[in-house]
Amino acid sequence: MGRLSRVYVGLIKRLFRRRFALAHLTKVPLVGSTIRKTLFDGDDMMVLPKDAVAMESVKRTVAIEPDISVEPQDVVLPSAVVEEFIRRAEDHFVMDFCICRKSNECEDYPRDLGCLFLGKAVKNIDKGLGRLVTAEEAVEHIRRCREAGLVHLIGRNKLDSIWLSTGPKEELMTVCSCCPCCCLWKMLPELSQHISERVIRMPGVDIRVDTDLCTGCGSCTDGVCFVNAVSVVDGKVRIDGAMCRGCGRCTEACPASAIHLDISDRAYVDAAIGRLEGLVRLGPGNEERGNGKSDQVV
């Protein structure tokens, strides 16, 4: 099994820079449906906004609406979604490298901060690719990823269960920590809608542009959005709402503070956990440790 995983790693490295051309094949009749069934069947991945961006959204909302009953320090941040499932999982595995950044020879973000995998299937992962860790070590790993400027994607990804040779996709939860330049999911705009719609924005999160503040400088378009949802049209920023996955990178990049991430649902973390919790069997007894509600606050 370990030898097979290494074969897949070598294949991914060779094909990685051709992923956009390969993604186009998913739009070809018959070929596309075969690819979707073979590699993406049952996928459900969620992009989580950066914690710092979410907190700024809460601070802004409280400042604008002083009569609301929530305080910034009482708000649960997006990373709590990952930490909830870490607590529920019996088993945790951290990759020693990010296969995307390593394949793309990334120079801007750490290559040694790889994916975190949860669930009993991680016991089947080749130990030459990473290591089993405790829940505390897993939490520390994702903290390091956030501090490096990476964005979390969490959910079920059939492709991971294939190249890691773990067995059923329902027994493996993936937590990616992605940079904007090398993420596998940069190919979303090139994939068929049937596949791309399986990578979603976090419930209750929206992005909007204050056109009065926007100067059209383009800072938010220069290698910032990993799905090319941001552009400048007629001197103002335009965000493709259908393509945007709400990571919040563009809000950080805007020097005029014209792009805002809005949290329209105060229970957005619970909504995210509710959507994800049925995707993967994390281990016996996880129902007792987690009930879909996160109590971690800032």
C-alpha positions as CSV (number, residue, x, y, z in Angstrom):
1,M,0.0,0.0,0.0
2,G,2.9,2.3,0.8
3,R,4.5,1.7,-2.6
4,L,1.2,2.5,-4.4
5,S,0.9,5.8,-2.5
6,R,4.4,6.8,-3.6
7,V,3.5,6.0,-7.2
8,Y,0.5,8.3,-6.9
9,V,2.7,11.0,-5.4
10,G,5.1,10.8,-8.3
11,L,2.2,10.9,-10.8
12,I,0.6,13.9,-9.1
13,K,3.9,15.8,-9.2
14,R,4.3,15.1,-12.9
15,L,0.8,16.1,-13.8
16,F,0.3,19.0,-11.3
17,R,1.2,21.9,-13.7
18,R,-1.1,20.4,-16.3
19,R,-4.1,20.3,-14.0
20,F,-5.9,23.2,-15.8
21,A,-5.7,21.4,-19.1
22,L,-6.9,18.2,-17.4
23,A,-9.7,20.1,-15.7
24,H,-11.1,21.2,-19.1
25,L,-11.7,17.5,-19.8
26,T,-14.4,17.4,-17.2
27,K,-16.5,19.6,-19.5
28,V,-16.3,17.1,-22.3
29,P,-19.4,14.9,-22.5
30,L,-18.9,11.2,-21.3
31,V,-15.3,11.9,-20.5
32,G,-16.4,14.5,-17.9
33,S,-19.0,12.2,-16.3
34,T,-16.4,9.4,-16.0
35,I,-13.9,11.7,-14.3
36,R,-16.6,13.0,-12.0
37,K,-17.7,9.5,-11.0
38,T,-14.1,8.1,-10.6
39,L,-12.4,11.0,-8.8
40,F,-15.0,13.3,-7.3
41,D,-18.1,11.3,-6.5
42,G,-19.6,12.3,-3.2
43,D,-17.2,15.2,-2.6
44,D,-18.2,18.0,-0.3
45,M,-15.5,20.5,0.7
46,M,-15.9,23.8,2.5
47,V,-13.6,26.9,2.4
48,L,-13.2,28.6,5.7
49,P,-12.5,32.4,5.9
50,K,-9.4,33.5,7.6
51,D,-9.9,34.1,11.3
52,A,-8.5,37.6,11.3
53,V,-10.9,38.6,8.5
54,A,-13.9,37.1,10.3
55,M,-13.0,39.0,13.5
56,E,-12.7,42.3,11.6
57,S,-16.2,41.6,10.2
58,V,-17.6,41.2,13.7
59,K,-15.9,44.3,15.0
60,R,-17.3,46.3,12.1
61,T,-20.8,45.0,12.6
62,V,-20.8,45.8,16.3
63,A,-19.5,49.3,15.5
64,I,-22.2,49.9,13.0
65,E,-25.0,48.3,15.0
66,P,-24.2,49.1,18.7
67,D,-27.6,47.7,19.8
68,I,-26.9,44.2,18.7
69,S,-26.4,41.7,21.6
70,V,-23.1,40.1,20.5
71,E,-19.6,41.1,21.6
72,P,-16.5,40.4,19.4
73,Q,-14.9,38.4,22.2
74,D,-17.8,36.0,22.3
75,V,-17.7,35.2,18.6
76,V,-16.6,31.7,17.5
77,L,-14.0,32.0,14.7
78,P,-14.0,29.8,11.5
79,S,-11.0,27.7,12.7
80,A,-13.2,26.4,15.4
81,V,-14.9,24.2,12.8
82,V,-11.6,22.4,12.2
83,E,-10.9,22.1,15.9
84,E,-14.3,20.7,16.6
85,F,-13.6,17.8,14.2
86,I,-10.2,17.3,15.6
87,R,-11.8,16.8,19.0
88,R,-14.3,14.3,17.6
89,A,-11.7,12.2,15.6
90,E,-10.1,9.1,17.1
91,D,-7.1,9.4,14.7
92,H,-5.1,12.2,13.2
93,F,-2.4,12.2,10.5
94,V,-0.3,15.2,9.4
95,M,1.5,15.2,6.0
96,D,5.1,16.1,6.2
97,F,4.7,18.2,3.0
98,C,2.1,20.0,1.0
99,I,1.9,18.0,-2.3
100,C,0.5,21.1,-4.1
101,R,3.3,23.5,-3.0
102,K,6.0,20.9,-3.4
103,S,4.8,19.9,-6.9
104,N,4.6,23.6,-7.9
105,E,7.9,24.4,-6.2
106,C,6.2,27.2,-4.2
107,E,8.5,29.9,-3.0
108,D,6.0,32.0,-1.1
109,Y,4.5,29.7,1.5
110,P,5.9,26.8,3.6
111,R,6.1,23.5,1.7
112,D,6.4,21.5,4.9
113,L,3.0,22.4,6.2
114,G,0.9,19.6,4.7
115,C,-2.7,18.5,4.9
116,L,-4.3,17.1,8.1
117,F,-6.4,14.0,7.8
118,L,-8.9,12.7,10.3
119,G,-10.7,9.4,10.8
120,K,-9.8,5.8,11.2
121,A,-8.7,5.6,7.6
122,V,-5.6,7.5,8.4
123,K,-4.1,4.3,9.9
124,N,-3.7,3.1,6.3
125,I,-1.7,6.1,5.1
126,D,1.9,5.4,4.2
127,K,4.0,6.5,7.2
128,G,6.7,7.7,4.8
129,L,4.3,10.6,3.9
130,G,3.8,11.9,7.4
131,R,2.9,10.9,10.9
132,L,0.1,10.1,13.3
133,V,-0.3,12.8,15.8
134,T,-2.4,13.6,18.9
135,A,-5.4,15.9,18.9
136,E,-3.2,18.6,20.6
137,E,-0.5,18.3,18.0
138,A,-3.2,18.5,15.2
139,V,-4.5,21.8,16.7
140,E,-1.0,23.1,16.9
141,H,-0.4,22.2,13.2
142,I,-3.4,24.1,12.0
143,R,-2.4,27.0,14.1
144,R,0.9,27.1,12.4
145,C,-0.8,26.9,9.0
146,R,-3.0,29.9,9.9
147,E,-0.1,32.0,11.1
148,A,1.6,31.2,7.7
149,G,-1.3,32.8,5.9
150,L,-2.9,29.6,4.7
151,V,-6.6,29.0,4.3
152,H,-8.4,25.9,5.5
153,L,-10.6,23.7,3.3
154,I,-12.4,20.9,5.2
155,G,-14.6,18.0,4.1
156,R,-14.7,14.8,2.2
157,N,-12.5,14.4,-0.9
158,K,-12.5,11.2,-2.8
159,L,-9.3,12.0,-4.6
160,D,-7.4,11.9,-1.3
161,S,-8.8,8.5,-0.4
162,I,-7.5,7.2,-3.8
163,W,-4.0,8.6,-3.9
164,L,-3.4,7.8,-0.2
165,S,-4.9,4.3,-0.6
166,T,-7.0,4.7,2.6
167,G,-10.1,2.8,1.6
168,P,-13.7,4.2,1.7
169,K,-13.9,8.0,1.3
170,E,-16.5,8.1,4.1
171,E,-13.8,7.3,6.6
172,L,-11.4,10.1,5.7
173,M,-11.8,13.8,6.4
174,T,-9.4,16.2,4.7
175,V,-8.3,19.5,6.1
176,C,-6.2,21.3,3.5
177,S,-4.3,24.5,4.2
178,C,-4.0,26.3,1.0
179,C,-2.0,29.2,-0.4
180,P,-3.4,31.3,-3.3
181,C,-0.6,30.4,-5.8
182,C,-0.5,26.6,-5.7
183,C,-3.8,25.3,-4.4
184,L,-5.1,22.3,-6.3
185,W,-8.5,24.0,-6.4
186,K,-7.2,26.9,-8.5
187,M,-8.6,24.7,-11.2
188,L,-12.2,25.3,-10.0
189,P,-13.0,27.8,-12.8
190,E,-11.9,25.2,-15.4
191,L,-13.9,22.3,-13.9
192,S,-17.4,21.4,-14.9
193,Q,-20.1,22.9,-12.7
194,H,-21.0,19.5,-11.3
195,I,-17.6,19.2,-9.8
196,S,-16.8,22.8,-8.9
197,E,-20.0,23.3,-7.0
198,R,-18.8,20.7,-4.5
199,V,-16.3,23.1,-3.1
200,I,-18.5,25.6,-1.3
201,R,-18.3,28.9,0.7
202,M,-18.9,28.7,4.4
203,P,-22.7,29.2,5.2
204,G,-23.5,32.7,6.4
205,V,-20.5,34.3,4.8
206,D,-20.7,37.0,2.1
207,I,-18.2,39.3,0.3
208,R,-19.2,42.8,-0.8
209,V,-17.5,45.8,-2.3
210,D,-17.9,49.4,-1.1
211,T,-17.7,51.1,-4.5
212,D,-17.3,54.5,-2.8
213,L,-14.1,53.4,-1.2
214,C,-12.7,51.3,-4.1
215,T,-10.0,53.0,-6.1
216,G,-9.7,50.3,-8.7
217,C,-6.0,49.8,-7.9
218,G,-6.0,46.1,-8.6
219,S,-4.2,45.0,-5.4
220,C,-6.9,42.4,-4.7
221,T,-6.5,40.8,-8.2
222,D,-2.7,40.2,-8.2
223,G,-2.3,36.6,-7.3
224,V,-4.7,36.9,-4.4
225,C,-7.9,35.0,-5.3
226,F,-7.3,31.3,-5.9
227,V,-10.5,31.0,-8.0
228,N,-10.1,34.2,-10.1
229,A,-13.4,35.6,-8.7
230,V,-12.0,39.2,-8.4
231,S,-11.5,41.6,-11.2
232,V,-11.5,45.3,-12.0
233,V,-14.2,46.5,-14.4
234,D,-14.6,50.1,-15.3
235,G,-12.3,51.2,-12.6
236,K,-14.0,49.3,-9.8
237,V,-13.6,45.9,-8.2
238,R,-16.1,43.3,-9.2
239,I,-16.5,40.0,-7.4
240,D,-18.1,37.0,-9.1
241,G,-20.5,35.9,-6.4
242,A,-21.0,32.5,-7.9
243,M,-17.2,31.7,-8.1
244,C,-16.2,33.4,-4.8
245,R,-15.5,30.9,-2.0
246,G,-15.3,33.5,0.8
247,C,-11.7,32.9,1.9
248,G,-11.3,36.7,2.7
249,R,-7.8,37.1,1.1
250,C,-9.1,40.0,-1.0
251,T,-10.3,41.9,2.0
252,E,-6.8,41.7,3.5
253,A,-5.2,42.8,0.2
254,C,-7.3,45.9,-0.3
255,P,-5.4,49.0,0.9
256,A,-8.6,51.1,0.8
257,S,-10.6,48.7,3.0
258,A,-13.3,48.6,0.3
259,I,-13.9,44.8,0.3
260,H,-15.8,43.5,3.3
261,L,-16.5,40.0,4.5
262,D,-19.9,40.0,6.1
263,I,-21.1,37.3,8.5
264,S,-24.9,37.3,8.1
265,D,-25.6,34.4,10.3
266,R,-24.2,34.5,13.9
267,A,-24.5,30.7,14.1
268,Y,-22.4,30.3,11.0
269,V,-19.9,28.0,12.7
270,D,-22.7,25.7,13.9
271,A,-24.2,25.7,10.4
272,A,-20.9,24.7,8.9
273,I,-20.4,21.9,11.5
274,G,-24.0,20.7,10.8
275,R,-23.3,20.4,7.1
276,L,-20.0,18.6,7.5
277,E,-20.6,16.2,10.4
278,G,-22.4,13.5,8.4
279,L,-19.8,13.3,5.7
280,V,-17.2,11.1,7.5
281,R,-17.2,8.5,10.2
282,L,-14.4,9.8,12.4
283,G,-14.3,6.8,14.8
284,P,-16.4,5.0,17.4
285,G,-17.8,7.2,20.1
286,N,-17.4,10.5,18.3
287,E,-21.1,11.2,18.8
288,E,-20.5,11.4,22.5
289,R,-17.6,13.8,22.1
290,G,-19.2,16.2,19.7
291,N,-22.8,17.3,19.1
292,G,-22.3,19.6,16.2
293,K,-21.9,22.7,18.5
294,S,-18.6,24.4,19.1
295,D,-18.0,26.2,22.4
296,Q,-14.6,27.6,21.5
297,V,-14.5,31.4,21.5
298,V,-11.8,33.9,20.9
